[in-house]
């Protein structure tokens, strides 16, 4: 189980995530709790990539985005779970 937050390179493309959260192995509600905590300090418009293996994340992450005023830019199924690209509102 990991909870790795990696800032991306300062010379990244503007549409690349500023932060990547590896939340694989965590179960509900931890992926949303950790995502909310890390996004709190970010500026509006910042892109965040969240990777999770929690099957409930397909419900929880979109709900978190709607309730928090964030925009879910992309949801992708992976071999072991899902990745979500979120733009902070």
SULMOZI-V187694 format. One record per residue. N is the residue number from 0. RES is the residue in one letter. OMEGA is omega in degrees with one decimal (999 if undefined). NEAR is the number of other ideal C-beta (glycine too) atoms within 8 Angstrom. Layout:
n=N res=RES omega=OMEGA near=NEAR
n=N res=RES omega=OMEGA near=NEAR
This chain:
n=0 res=X omega=-179.8 near=5
n=1 res=X omega=172.5 near=7
n=2 res=X omega=-172.0 near=9
n=3 res=X omega=175.0 near=7
n=4 res=X omega=-177.7 near=9
n=5 res=X omega=171.0 near=7
n=6 res=X omega=179.0 near=5
n=7 res=X omega=-176.9 near=9
n=8 res=X omega=179.1 near=4
n=9 res=X omega=178.8 near=3
n=10 res=X omega=178.9 near=3
n=11 res=X omega=173.8 near=9
n=12 res=X omega=-176.9 near=4
n=13 res=X omega=180.0 near=4
n=14 res=X omega=174.0 near=4
n=15 res=X omega=-179.9 near=8
n=16 res=X omega=175.3 near=10
n=17 res=X omega=-177.4 near=10
n=18 res=X omega=174.6 near=15
n=19 res=X omega=179.1 near=11
n=20 res=X omega=176.6 near=14
n=21 res=X omega=-176.9 near=10
n=22 res=X omega=179.0 near=15
n=23 res=X omega=179.2 near=11
n=24 res=X omega=178.8 near=6
n=25 res=X omega=180.0 near=12
n=26 res=X omega=178.0 near=5
n=27 res=X omega=10.8 near=9
n=28 res=X omega=-172.6 near=6
n=29 res=X omega=178.6 near=10
n=30 res=X omega=178.9 near=15
n=31 res=X omega=-179.8 near=12
n=32 res=X omega=-179.5 near=8
n=33 res=X omega=178.2 near=12
n=34 res=X omega=179.6 near=15
n=35 res=X omega=-178.1 near=10
n=36 res=X omega=-177.8 near=7
n=37 res=X omega=-178.5 near=12
n=38 res=X omega=-176.0 near=14
n=39 res=X omega=-175.7 near=6
n=40 res=X omega=-175.8 near=4
n=41 res=X omega=176.9 near=11
n=42 res=X omega=174.6 near=5
n=43 res=X omega=-179.1 near=6
n=44 res=X omega=179.8 near=6
n=45 res=X omega=177.0 near=11
n=46 res=X omega=179.5 near=14
n=47 res=X omega=175.3 near=17
n=48 res=X omega=179.1 near=12
n=49 res=X omega=176.8 near=14
n=50 res=X omega=-177.2 near=13
n=51 res=X omega=174.7 near=14
n=52 res=X omega=-179.1 near=8
n=53 res=X omega=-179.0 near=13
n=54 res=X omega=179.7 near=6
n=55 res=X omega=179.8 near=8
n=56 res=X omega=179.4 near=15
n=57 res=X omega=174.3 near=9
n=58 res=X omega=-172.1 near=7
n=59 res=X omega=-176.4 near=13
n=60 res=X omega=175.9 near=18
n=61 res=X omega=177.8 near=10
n=62 res=X omega=176.3 near=8
n=63 res=X omega=-179.8 near=12
n=64 res=X omega=-179.8 near=11
n=65 res=X omega=-178.0 near=6
n=66 res=X omega=-176.6 near=6
n=67 res=X omega=-179.5 near=9
n=68 res=X omega=178.1 near=4
n=69 res=X omega=179.1 near=11
n=70 res=X omega=175.5 near=7
n=71 res=X omega=-176.6 near=11
n=72 res=X omega=-175.7 near=7
n=73 res=X omega=171.6 near=7
n=74 res=X omega=-176.5 near=11
n=75 res=X omega=173.1 near=8
n=76 res=X omega=177.6 near=5
n=77 res=X omega=179.4 near=8
n=78 res=X omega=-174.6 near=2
n=79 res=X omega=-177.2 near=5
n=80 res=X omega=-178.3 near=12
n=81 res=X omega=169.2 near=12
n=82 res=X omega=-176.9 near=12
n=83 res=X omega=174.6 near=14
n=84 res=X omega=-173.9 near=14
n=85 res=X omega=172.7 near=16
n=86 res=X omega=-178.2 near=11
n=87 res=X omega=178.5 near=12
n=88 res=X omega=999 near=7
